[in-house]
Amino acid sequence: MLLVNKILPIFFMPLGVTLLCLLAGLILRKRLLFLYAALILWVFSMPVVCDGLMRFVEGGTERVRVSAVHKADAIVILSGMIREVNGAPLGEWNDAVDRFEGGIDLFKAGKAPVIVFTRGQMPWDTEAIPEGELLAKRAVLLGVPQRAIRLTDRVANTADEAEAALKLLGRKRIILVTSAFHERRATMVFEHEGFEVVPFRVDYRVSPNSGLTVLRFLPSAEALAQSETALHEIIGWIYYWARGVFAK
């Protein structure tokens, strides 16, 4: 099921659709399909498009202050912010490091007595250390008491994280910390498991001060990657919405 979740969305992404158009164009000898492929790739590679998509999935560009967050039974921080590197025993951060920092800030502000890290690990990375274990060690170094830290079972995606958190905590009121673009889908999944969720969005990818210039219409690999991230979330919303509808 994990492989299906990872592979199927590729064919709805700009790169996947572009490749399908190119393949169909070669087989059918239709020049128009080559034009479609180029147009799709160009449109979703423009910063103005990727920022619009990302702003839509993020649900705004303003981060809630820690002081304004209501208290809960636990702070749950989703994985996806560390890569393992030789010579770095606790791994190295990627762009989503705000998940960790935001969760630590919430804990130190007394917003919950327990902080939960998920043991993120892909099934094919059997030699990798589950991410939550590395994050727990980092949290202790920052003064979080070991007794306040909880670790889930090993997980591979958001649905796994929600199920593992339920097993660990039961149906509780939680502060769910993840990237802004991922928060809406994550909230859907955790609420489906019976949690009362207080969302805490971090790791915003779009600046509110992005001006409209000619450069924002020029394609870039970074913009294409961000467009695909946003579209992946939208596909996730549709999937979980449909699952909820047909489950009734």
C-alpha positions in Angstrom: 0.0 0.0 0.0 2.9 2.4 0.8 4.4 1.8 -2.7 1.0 2.5 -4.2 0.7 5.8 -2.3 4.2 6.8 -3.4 4.0 5.7 -7.0 0.4 6.5 -8.2 0.5 10.3 -7.5 3.6 10.6 -9.7 1.3 10.2 -12.8 -0.7 13.2 -11.7 2.4 15.4 -11.1 3.7 17.8 -13.8 6.8 15.7 -14.4 4.7 12.5 -14.7 2.1 14.1 -17.0 4.9 15.6 -19.1 6.6 12.3 -19.5 3.3 10.6 -20.4 2.6 13.3 -23.1 6.1 12.9 -24.5 5.6 9.1 -24.6 2.2 9.4 -26.2 3.6 11.9 -28.7 6.3 9.5 -29.8 3.9 6.5 -30.1 1.1 8.4 -31.8 3.4 10.8 -33.7 1.3 13.8 -32.5 3.3 17.0 -32.4 0.5 18.6 -30.3 1.3 16.3 -27.4 4.9 17.6 -27.4 3.5 21.1 -27.2 1.3 20.1 -24.2 4.3 18.5 -22.5 6.4 21.7 -22.9 3.5 23.9 -21.7 2.8 21.8 -18.6 6.5 21.8 -17.6 6.8 25.5 -18.2 3.6 26.5 -16.3 4.4 24.5 -13.2 8.0 25.6 -13.2 7.1 29.3 -12.9 7.6 30.8 -9.4 4.3 32.7 -9.7 2.4 29.5 -10.2 4.2 27.4 -7.5 3.8 30.2 -5.0 0.0 30.4 -5.7 -0.3 26.7 -5.3 1.7 26.6 -2.1 -0.1 29.6 -0.6 -3.4 27.8 -1.2 -2.3 24.6 0.5 -0.6 26.5 3.4 -3.8 28.3 4.2 -2.2 31.7 4.7 1.3 33.0 5.5 1.0 34.0 9.1 2.4 31.8 11.8 0.4 31.5 15.1 2.3 32.8 18.1 3.2 30.1 20.7 1.6 32.2 23.4 -1.8 32.0 21.5 -1.9 28.2 21.3 -4.3 26.5 23.7 -3.0 23.8 26.0 -3.3 20.1 25.2 -2.4 16.7 26.5 0.6 16.2 24.1 2.6 17.8 21.4 3.0 15.6 18.4 5.8 16.4 16.0 5.7 14.7 12.6 8.8 13.3 11.0 10.4 14.5 7.8 13.2 17.0 8.8 16.4 14.9 9.2 18.6 13.1 6.7 21.3 10.8 7.9 24.9 11.7 6.9 28.1 9.9 7.7 30.0 11.9 10.4 26.8 13.5 11.8 25.6 11.1 14.6 22.3 13.0 15.0 21.8 13.6 11.3 21.5 16.9 9.4 18.5 19.2 9.1 16.5 19.8 6.0 14.1 22.6 5.3 11.5 21.3 7.7 13.6 21.9 10.9 11.0 24.4 12.0 8.8 21.4 13.0 11.4 20.4 15.7 12.0 24.0 16.8 8.3 24.8 16.9 7.6 21.7 19.0 10.3 22.5 21.5 9.1 26.1 21.8 5.6 24.8 22.6 6.9 22.4 25.2 9.0 25.0 26.9 6.1 27.3 27.0 4.1 24.7 29.0 1.6 24.0 26.3 1.6 20.2 27.0 3.4 17.9 29.5 4.4 15.4 26.8 6.2 15.7 23.5 5.8 12.9 20.9 8.3 12.1 18.1 7.4 9.6 15.4 9.9 6.9 14.5 9.8 7.8 10.8 11.6 5.1 8.7 10.9 3.8 5.2 10.6 0.0 5.0 13.5 -0.2 2.5 15.8 1.9 4.7 16.4 -0.9 7.2 19.8 0.4 8.2 18.6 3.9 8.9 17.9 5.0 12.5 14.3 6.0 12.9 14.0 9.8 12.9 12.2 10.1 16.1 15.1 8.5 18.0 17.5 11.2 16.7 15.0 14.0 17.5 14.5 12.7 21.0 18.3 12.9 21.6 18.4 16.4 20.2 15.5 17.4 22.5 17.3 16.1 25.6 20.3 18.2 24.6 18.0 21.2 24.6 16.8 20.6 28.1 13.6 18.5 27.5 13.4 15.9 30.3 13.6 12.3 29.1 10.5 11.5 31.1 8.5 13.9 29.0 9.4 12.4 25.7 7.4 9.6 23.9 8.3 7.7 20.8 5.8 5.9 18.5 6.3 2.6 16.8 8.1 2.8 13.4 6.1 4.6 10.7 6.4 5.3 7.0 3.7 7.9 6.3 1.2 10.3 7.9 -1.5 7.6 8.3 1.0 5.4 10.1 1.9 8.3 12.4 -1.7 8.9 13.3 -2.3 5.2 14.1 0.9 4.9 16.1 0.1 8.1 18.0 -3.3 6.7 18.9 -1.8 3.5 20.1 0.6 5.5 22.3 -1.7 8.2 23.6 -5.2 7.1 23.1 -7.8 9.7 21.9 -6.4 12.9 23.4 -6.3 16.6 22.6 -3.0 17.2 20.8 -1.0 20.0 19.3 0.0 18.8 15.9 3.2 20.3 14.6 4.1 19.9 10.9 4.9 22.0 7.9 2.2 24.5 6.9 1.6 22.8 3.5 1.1 19.5 5.2 -1.0 20.6 8.2 -4.4 20.3 6.6 -4.0 16.8 5.4 -2.3 15.7 8.6 -5.2 17.2 10.6 -7.7 15.2 8.5 -5.8 12.0 9.2 -5.4 12.5 12.9 -9.0 13.7 13.4 -10.1 10.5 11.5 -8.4 8.5 14.3 -10.3 10.4 16.9 -7.9 13.0 18.1 -8.9 16.5 19.0 -6.3 18.5 17.0 -4.9 21.9 17.6 -2.9 22.6 14.4 0.4 24.4 14.7 1.8 25.3 11.2 5.5 25.9 10.7 7.9 25.8 7.8 6.1 28.2 5.6 7.4 28.1 2.0 6.0 31.3 0.6 7.0 34.9 1.5 4.1 37.3 1.9 6.3 40.0 0.2 6.8 38.2 -3.1 6.5 41.0 -5.7 5.3 40.4 -9.3 8.3 40.7 -11.6 9.4 39.2 -15.0 11.7 36.7 -13.1 8.6 35.1 -11.5 7.5 33.9 -14.9 10.8 32.3 -15.8 11.0 28.5 -15.1 13.2 27.0 -12.4 13.7 23.5 -11.0 13.0 24.8 -7.4 9.6 26.2 -8.5 8.8 22.9 -10.2 9.6 20.9 -7.0 7.5 23.3 -4.9 4.5 22.9 -7.4 4.8 19.2 -7.1 4.8 19.4 -3.3 1.7 21.5 -3.3 -0.1 19.2 -5.8 0.8 16.2 -3.8 -1.0 17.7 -0.8 -4.1 18.5 -2.9 -4.2 14.9 -4.2 -3.9 13.8 -0.5 -6.9 16.0 0.4 -9.0 14.5 -2.3 -8.0 10.9 -1.3 -8.8 11.4 2.4 -12.1 13.2 1.5 -13.1 10.4 -0.8 -12.2 7.8 1.8 -14.3 9.5 4.4 -17.3 9.8 2.0 -17.2 6.2 0.9 -16.6 4.9 4.4 -20.0 6.4 5.5 
